[in-house]
Amino acid sequence: MKSGFSAYVKYFFAFILSLGGILLSRAAFAQPCHLRISLVTVGVGDQLYATFGHTAIRVIDSSDNGDYIFNYGTFDFDTPHFYWKFIRGKLMYSLSVENFPDFMAEYYQEKRKVVEQLLNLTCAEKERIWQFLQYNYLPQNRDYKYDFLFDNCSTRIRDIFVRVLGPGWKYPNIVPESDLSFRTEINRYLQNKPWELLGINLMFGESTDDSMNSSQIMFIPDYLAKAVGSSAINGKPLVAKTRVLYDPGPQPDNSFPFFLQPLFWLVILAVFIVVISFNRHWTISKKLLPWIDRCLFFLSGLLGLFLLFMWFGTDHHVCRWNYNLLWAFPLNIIYSFYVHKNTSGVRKYAGWIIFLCFILLFGWYVLPQQIPLAVLPVIAMLFVRAWHILGSHKLALR
């Protein structure tokens, strides 16, 4: 009788322990996630480096009251040979982590809008992103070689979603127009910086004119935010809530007046050179034209050498196959020292310049690369001066 009672007691305690275990496991499963993950997008700024905006990932960890920003857009100014590495495309960028208030302080000062998109993820998905970010932040993993179009602070975060969320992450077509090229969208962001726009368009080669797809256009933070905001994860919206963290309000109009833009000044210079070229008997023409020719051909050749260096001497893939070399021909430097010598070589080279200018002018809309409009006056100057050099040397032979 006693042993039977003991058996009942054991069964009873076993039942209580089992029930307790089930309740504890359910309670643990029902615990809210301690992670809150969001995409933070910063608006454009006045400086050239801030022209395209910025993006980062915010992680709030309630288990330690942490509020972290993971930022793939940092680099070290104390890097040995910093500027040389920057020019050659060999400067390493890094993933950095900072406290969220410190991150925001910079954009309060610069008066740049900041928008946060809270991600609608499961606990497991949040944990995977959290682990991925921590693994990336290890000293041996945090550095990467920056590429303006294909590997930057925005594409790095896009790739996190691709790798961690997998095929469950679906986003619609976010390219605003068909056959939109990298160059067209870059130019839109640079429209209030005409001199920088000209410089960048001179350096960027044919690949910049390739059409973008929805994944590629996310190299711009605004489009990453647009993709995330309109996407879904396993059939549910990826963004649970969007809020503006800081809005500086309307900003002053920074557009350039036409008389300060490069096209205006290059047209003025071209008109001046064309006028004095067709009036060679003027005293001013006789004095100025020899120096104009030397400077024009020397500077265009010097630019050509720089473009060749950006093509072959750097890791900037976007600077390869640059059709601006058709007018900024590197050998123009040598030609500038012989331009007024009456030799067959000088005449032949003048004919070569005329030929290249014809290719550019008649192939303006069919070349695989868009040449900056501000280059037209320069091509006109090179054509006119080469034509007159060829003509004057022929007259001298008679």
VENGIUR-V905962 format. One record per residue. RES is the residue in one small letter. PHI is phi as a letter, one per 30 degrees, with the letter a starting at -180 (999 if undefined). D_FIRST is the distance of its C-alpha to the first C-alpha in whole Angstrom. Layout:
BEGIN
res:phi:d_first
RES:PHI:D_FIRST
RES:PHI:D_FIRST
END
This chain:
BEGIN
res:phi:d_first
m:999:0
k:d:4
s:d:5
g:d:5
f:d:6
s:d:9
a:d:10
y:d:11
v:d:13
k:d:14
y:d:16
f:d:17
f:d:19
a:d:20
f:d:21
i:d:23
l:d:25
s:d:26
l:d:27
g:d:29
g:d:30
i:d:32
l:d:33
l:d:35
s:d:36
r:d:38
a:d:39
a:d:41
f:d:42
a:d:44
q:d:45
p:d:49
c:d:51
h:d:53
l:c:56
r:b:59
i:c:62
s:b:65
l:c:69
v:c:71
t:c:75
v:c:78
g:d:81
v:d:85
g:b:87
d:d:90
q:d:90
l:d:90
y:d:87
a:c:85
t:d:87
f:c:85
g:i:82
h:a:79
t:b:75
a:a:72
i:c:68
r:c:66
v:b:62
i:c:61
d:c:57
s:d:55
s:d:53
d:b:56
n:h:58
g:d:61
d:b:64
y:c:65
i:c:68
f:c:69
n:b:72
y:d:74
g:c:77
t:c:78
f:b:80
d:c:81
f:d:85
d:d:85
t:e:85
p:e:87
h:h:90
f:e:89
y:d:92
w:d:92
k:d:89
f:d:89
i:d:92
r:d:91
g:i:88
k:c:86
l:d:84
m:d:81
y:c:79
s:b:75
l:d:72
s:c:72
v:b:69
e:b:70
n:d:69
f:e:69
p:e:71
d:d:74
f:d:74
m:d:75
a:e:78
e:d:80
y:d:80
y:d:81
q:d:84
e:d:85
k:h:84
r:c:82
k:d:80
v:b:76
v:b:74
e:c:70
q:c:68
l:d:64
l:d:63
n:c:60
l:c:58
t:d:54
c:e:52
a:d:52
e:d:56
k:d:57
e:d:55
r:d:57
i:d:60
w:d:59
q:d:58
f:d:61
l:d:64
q:d:62
y:d:63
n:d:66
y:d:67
l:e:66
p:e:69
q:d:70
n:c:69
r:d:71
d:c:75
y:a:76
k:d:80
y:d:81
d:b:83
f:e:84
l:c:83
f:c:80
d:a:78
n:b:78
c:d:76
s:d:76
t:d:75
r:d:73
i:d:70
r:e:71
d:d:70
i:d:67
f:d:66
v:d:67
r:d:65
v:d:62
l:d:61
g:i:63
p:d:64
g:d:62
w:d:65
k:b:67
y:b:71
p:d:74
n:d:77
i:c:78
v:d:82
p:d:84
e:b:87
s:d:88
d:h:89
l:d:88
s:c:89
f:e:88
r:d:92
t:d:92
e:d:89
i:d:90
n:d:93
r:d:92
y:d:90
l:c:93
q:d:95
n:c:96
k:b:96
p:d:99
w:d:100
e:d:97
l:e:97
l:d:100
g:d:99
i:d:95
n:d:97
l:d:100
m:d:97
f:d:94
g:c:95
e:d:95
s:d:91
t:d:91
d:c:92
d:d:89
s:d:88
m:c:84
n:c:81
s:d:78
s:d:76
q:d:80
i:d:81
m:d:78
f:d:80
i:c:81
p:e:78
d:e:79
y:d:78
l:d:75
a:d:74
k:d:75
a:d:73
v:d:70
g:d:71
s:c:71
s:c:69
a:b:65
i:b:62
n:h:60
g:i:61
k:c:61
p:e:64
l:d:64
v:c:65
a:d:63
k:a:66
t:c:69
r:b:71
v:d:74
l:d:73
y:a:77
d:b:80
p:d:83
g:i:85
p:e:89
q:c:90
p:d:94
d:d:96
n:c:96
s:d:98
f:d:101
p:d:105
f:d:107
f:d:109
l:c:107
q:c:105
p:e:106
l:e:108
f:d:110
w:d:111
l:d:112
v:d:114
i:e:116
l:d:116
a:d:117
v:d:119
f:d:121
i:d:121
v:d:122
v:d:125
i:d:127
s:d:126
f:c:129
n:b:131
r:d:132
h:d:135
w:d:134
t:d:134
i:d:130
s:d:129
k:d:131
k:d:130
l:d:126
l:e:125
p:e:125
w:d:123
i:d:121
d:d:121
r:d:120
c:d:117
l:d:116
f:d:115
f:d:114
l:d:111
s:d:110
g:d:110
l:d:108
l:d:105
g:d:105
l:d:105
f:d:102
l:d:100
l:d:101
f:d:99
m:d:96
w:d:96
f:c:96
g:c:95
t:b:92
d:c:88
h:d:89
h:d:89
v:d:90
c:c:93
r:d:94
w:h:97
n:c:99
y:d:102
n:d:103
l:d:105
l:d:107
w:c:109
a:d:108
f:d:109
p:e:109
l:d:112
n:d:114
i:d:113
i:d:116
y:d:118
s:d:118
f:d:121
y:b:123
v:e:123
h:c:127
k:d:128
n:d:130
t:b:128
s:d:127
g:d:124
v:d:124
r:d:125
k:d:122
y:d:119
a:d:121
g:d:121
w:d:117
i:d:116
i:d:118
f:d:116
l:d:112
c:d:113
f:d:114
i:e:111
l:d:109
l:d:111
f:d:111
g:c:107
w:e:106
y:c:104
v:c:103
l:d:102
p:d:98
q:b:98
q:d:99
i:d:102
p:e:102
l:e:105
a:d:106
v:d:107
l:e:110
p:d:112
v:d:112
i:d:112
a:d:115
m:d:117
l:d:116
f:d:118
v:d:121
r:d:121
a:d:121
w:d:123
h:d:126
i:d:126
l:d:126
g:d:129
s:d:131
h:d:131
k:d:132
l:d:135
a:d:136
l:d:136
r:d:139
END
